[in-house]
Amino acid sequence: MNPRSKWQDFAVDASEAMSKIRSGHKIFVHGAAATPTPLLDTLCLCKDLTDVRLYHMHTSGPSRFVEPQYKGCLTSVSFFSGSNTRTAIQEGRADFIPVFLSDIPGLFTSKKVPLDVALVQLSPPDKHGMCTLGTSVDSARAAVDSAKIIIAEINEQMPRTHGNSAVHLKEVDAYIHTNRPLIEAAMPEETPTDAAMGEIIADLIEDRSTLQVGIGSIPNAVLKRLGNKQDLGVHTEMFSDNVIDLVEAGVITNRYKEIHKGRIATSFISGTKRLFDFVDDNPKVEFYPCDRTNDTSIIRQNDRTIALNSAIEVDLSGQICADSIGHRIYSGIGGQMDFIRGAALSKEGKAIIALPSTAAKGKISRIVMTLKPGGGVVTTRGHVHWVVTEYGAVNLHGLTLRERGEALISIAHPDFRSELTNQLNDVRHFTL
């Protein structure tokens, strides 16, 4: 590159960049707000390709690559399914790998999943030629370090992020230049059920706790109710907009963390432009691969770690189904077990599973005697601690099967408590 040339001068159009793709290639696709949509759209125009496999977590924006007409050409393989891939997985046009979030980078670096290509979205290079992985480092770090070919969208609006996020422009085999807004994730509206759970969970969080909170109505409800806390920290796999309010209010200081003291540690973010602006060139927010953020040996070193995760249903022994509705894949294992175990090992930590007591507008109890056939046990009954619904919080750790069942029934919806009690008595041969 001529020292006087600008990096923009060496950008190519998407068709030329994607001409490096061959049939049979295994391709990593950057996810969430970092999804390189222009590259994916161009990939869908490559009519002569067959047996190309796309490995990714949740992607944002249009997902043409999972449409029926691409069967046999492009196959989506999700580590964590979003709404855009659920139907394709259910219909057999796409596939899913159940795996802990912390284990995904190792699949690439060990060549268990040998990557030919990494499709990523990067921030523009600085004066040293360093781009960054922007809003999603997670498994993208291992992907760019392992893939034979790196093809990038360099987006003027991708935030420049700190931590283990740097990718030198010389490592990129081909790139396009864009200037487009990142895809935003809107904040969900709070329901009365969310509000009730938010109050209950906020009461479980003490000053100087370190938080793992994701995106969704329940985490948002909790964060909105932490304004009276002091010196909270954040060590999480991801976070969203409501963290900013607590930083600006002086509630989140990260002052008492042992690991990444004084800084928020995360592997990716999902939210609005306000969040993207907040992390842009912010040395107080550090992005790391998910095999670091989700490493239980690291998580446990921060005292009072609070892990807040969700569930689809829980049985009366404490088994947590969080990735599927029966056989139908809904999301993924993600980082739930990583943080549930890490928080449980943390001094004064709390591992929390939160879920509304019912589904289908109150017609179905989410606390059940037996999980649906095919339902995945993401958190085992040996790992579960706190379970929260809008009717209360119970700690199952150290309880017998009978005590667990009775505790969970106490926070089930009142309409289902009698039926659940009868089922528990029948299955465990208890007498009334």
N, C-alpha and C positions, 0 to 999 in steps of 0.2 A: 504494500500500500504506500503510495506516495505520501510523505509527511505532510504535504500541503492539501491532500485530498480529505474530504469529509467522509465520514462513514456512510452517509446517505448515498454517496456516489456509487457505492458498491452494492447497494440493494438491487435485487432482481424482482421480477414479477412472480406472482405465486405459482404460475404454471412452470416457470423455469426452476423455481425452488423445489417443487414437488416432483420434478422429472427424475429425481434421484431415487424415488420409491420404486421398488420392484415387487413382482408377485412373490408371495411367501414371506414377505418382511413382517417382522414383529416390531410394532411401533408403540412407543409411549406417547400418551397425549396429556399435556398439562391440563389441570382441572380448575374448577370453581371460576373465580373472576379472571384467572389467567388462561382460560381456554383459548387457544389460537384459532378462532373461528374462521378467518379467511383461508388458512391453510387447510382446515378440514373441509370447507366448502369446495376448494379446488381438488382435494383428494377424491371427492365424490364425482368429479368430472372425468377421472382417469378410467376410461371404459375398458381397457385391456388388462386390468389388474385382477388377479384371483388370489384367494387364500391369504389376504392381508389381515392380520390380527391387531386390533387396537386395544392396548392395555391402559386403563385409566381409573381414576376415582370419579367422583361426581363432576360432570362437565356442565357448563352453563351455556345458554344460548341455543340456537338451532342445532338439532342433532340428526341431520339428514343421514348420517352414516349408519343409523339403525333402522332405516326405512326398508320395507320388504324388498324393493327392487335391487338392493345391494347384497342380498343373501348370496353367499358363494364368492363374493368379491371382497367385502369388508365385514369382519366379525368383531363386534364390540365384546370385550372381556372386562367386566367391572370388578374392581376391588370394593367398591361401595356404590350401590345403585341409587340413582336419583329418579324422579318422576319420568324423565325422558327415556329411560332404558327399561323400566319395569315391564312394560307390555312386551317388548322384544325378548326379554329373558323368559317371560312366561310362555311365549309362543315358540321358543326354541331358535330364534334368529340371532340371539346374543347369549352370552354366558356370564358366569359369576364365579369368583374365587372367594370362598370364605377364609379370611386371614386377619390376624391382629394388625392394626395399623403399624405398629412398631416393627412388624416382620416384613412389610412390603419392600423397603429398600434392599434388604438382604436377598430377596428374590432376584433383583437385578444384578447386584454386585457379585453374587455367587454363580450367576449364569443359569440358575434354575429357570428363569425366564430370560433367555438371551436376547437382548434388544439390538435390533439393527438400526433403528432410527428413534430419535427423541424429537417430538414436535412441541416446542415451547414458545411462550411469550415472554419477552425480556424487556427490561427498561433500557433506555439508550445508554451507550457507553460513556464513561467519564473520561477525564484527560489521560487516565492510565489504560484506557481501552477496556475497562471493566463494566460489563452490564450486570444486572442482577435478575434473579428469578422472580422478583417482585412480590406479589401477594401470595404465592404458593411455593414454598420450598419443599415441604412434606416429603413425597417420594421422588420429586423432580430432581433433587440433588443427586440421588443415586442414579437416576435415569441419564442425566447428561454426563455423569462420570463414567457410565458403563456403555452407552450406545456407541456404535461405530460411526454414525452420522448424526449431526445435530442440525436441524432446520428450525429457524426461528422467525417469529414475527417480532420485530422490534417496534414497540408502540411508544410514541412520544408521551402518552398519558399513563403508562405503567409506572407506579411508584417505584422509587429507588429504595430498597430495603437493606437493613443492616443484619448482621449475623453471618451465618454460613450460606450466603446467597449469591456470591459473585461467580460470574461466568465471563471469561475473557472473550472478546470479539474474535480473536484468532482461533478459538475452539469451534466456532460456528462455521459449518460448511456452506450454508446458504441462508440468506435472510431476506425478508421483505420489510418494507418500511411503512408503518401506518401511523395514523394520528386519530384514534377513535376512543370514545369513552368506554371504560370497562363495564361489563354487565353487572348491574347492581342486584342485590337481594333485598327486597323490601322487608321492613319490620312487620311481623304479624300483629293483628289487633289482639288486645288482651281480653280474655273472657272472664266471667266471675270465677270459674274453676281455676284458671291460671292465677288469678289474684289470690285466691285462698291458698293455693300451693306456694305461691311466692311468699306470703306471710309466714307460713309454717317453716319453709326452708330457711328464710332469712333469720328466723329465731335460732336456728341450729348453727349459724355462722358467727364465730367469735372474732373479736379484734385480733389483728395480726395473722389472720388465716391467709392461706394461699389458695387461689381459686382455679379450678378447671371448669369452665362453662362454655358451652357451645352456642349455637344459634337456635332460635325457636321461641315459642311463646312462653314456655316455663322458665328457661334461663333469663329471658328478658324481664319477666315478672319478678324474679329474684333480684336481679341487678338493680331494678328500680327501687327496691326496698332496703338497700344497703347504705343509704346516705348517712345513717347515724353511726356507722362502723368507723374504726380507725386503723390505719396502716395495713390495709389489705395488700396482698400481692397477687400476681397472676402468673401461673405456669400452666399452659394449656396446649392442646393440639390446635385449637382455633378459637377466635372470638369475633364479636360483631360490634355494632355501633354503641351499644349501651355501656360498654367499658369506658368509652371516652368521657361520659358524664362523670363517672366516679374518679377518673384521673384529674379532670379539671376541678372537681370539688375537693381534691386533696385526700380522698378516701383511699384510693389505690396509690400507694407510694413505693411498694416493693422493698421497703426499708429493712424488713426483718426476714427476708428470704435468705436461705443459705446458698442456694444455687441461682446464679444470675441476679445477685442482689442489686436492687435499684432499677431493674429493668423488667419489662414484660417479656416473657419467652413464649413463643408460639411457633407453629409450623405453617399455618396458613390463616387467612382471614376471609370473611364473606360478609358483605354489607353494602353500604351506600357510598357515594362519592365522599361524604364526610369522613368515612373510615379510611378510604384510600388516601385522602389528604393528610389524615392524622399520622399514618405510618410512613409517609413519604419523607425519606432522609431524616427519620426520627431515631436518634441513637438510643432512646429509651425503650424502643421496641426492637427485639432481636428475633429473627426467623431462623429456625434450625430444622434439619431433617426430622421426620417423625420417629426415627429410631433413637433420637436423643430426647425430644420432648416427651415421648411416651415410654421411656425406659424406666421401669419401676425402681431400679436402684438409684436413679436421679430424683424421681418424683418423691420418694420417701424421705429425702434429705431435707425437704422443706417441712417444718413443723406445721401442724394444723392444716394440712392439705385437705381441701374440700373438693371431692369429685362429684359432679352433678351430671347424671346421665338419665336417659329416658328409656321407656320400655313399651312394647305393644301389649304384652300380658305377662302376668306372674302367677305361678301355681302356688298352692297352699303349702308346699314344702320350701318355697323361696326360689325356684328356678325362674330365671328371667329370659323371656323371649324378646329380642329387640331388633332382629333383622328380617323377620318374615311373618306373613300371615298364613299359617299353615305352610304349605309347600311354596307359596308365592313369595318370591324375594321382594322385600320392600326397601331395604337400605343396605346394611352390612354390619359386620362386627365392629368395624371402626376402632376407636380407641377406648371403648367402654371397659373392657377387661384390664387393659393397661393401667388406667387410672383408678378403677375400683380397687385393684390390688395395691397400687402405689399409695393411695390414700389410706387404705387399711393398715399399711405398714408405717405410715407417717406418725410421728408422735402427736397424739391428740387429734389425728386426722379423722375425717368422716367420709365414708363412701356412700353416696346417696343415689338411689334409683327413684325417679319421680314419674308418675303417670296418672292421668285422670281415672277415676274409678270405673267409668263406663265408656262404651263406644256406641256408634249407631244411634245417636241422640237418646242415650239412656237405655236402649233395649238390650245391650249386651254388657255383662260384667267383664272387666279386664283383670279382675282377680278371679281365678278359676281353680277348680279342683285338679284338672289335667290340661296341659297345653294342647293346642290343636295338633292333630297328626301332621308331621312335617315341620312343625315350628322349631326353630333353632334355639338351643340353649346358649345364649351369649355369655351370661354370668351364671355360674353354677350356684347351687344352694350352699356350697361350701365357701363361696366367696362373698355372697350377698351380706350386707349389713343393714343400712337404713333403707326403708321403703316408705314413700310418701304419696298420699293422694290428697284430695281436697278435704278429706275427713280426718286427717291426722298423720303422724309419723310413728313408725315402730322400728326398733332395732332387732333384727332377727339373729344377730351373732350370739352364739352360745345357747340358743333356745332349742328345745326338743321339737320333734315333728308336731306334736300336739300343740305346744306353746306357739310355734310358728303359725300354724293354721289359725289358732284363735286370735293371734295378734293381727294377722292379715285380714281376717274377717271383720275385726273391729274398725278397719279403715276402708272396707268395701262399701259400696253404696247400700244404704239401708234396705232397699228393695230386694237385694240378693243375699242378705246375711243369713236368713233362715235356711234358704236352699243350700248355701255353702256349708252351714253348720251340719245339716243332715248328711251331705256328701262326705264331709270330713269324718263324721262318726261312722258312716258305713264303710269307708275305705280303710280307716285306721282301727276299726272294730272297737270304737269307744262307745260307752253307754251314756245315754242322756242323764 
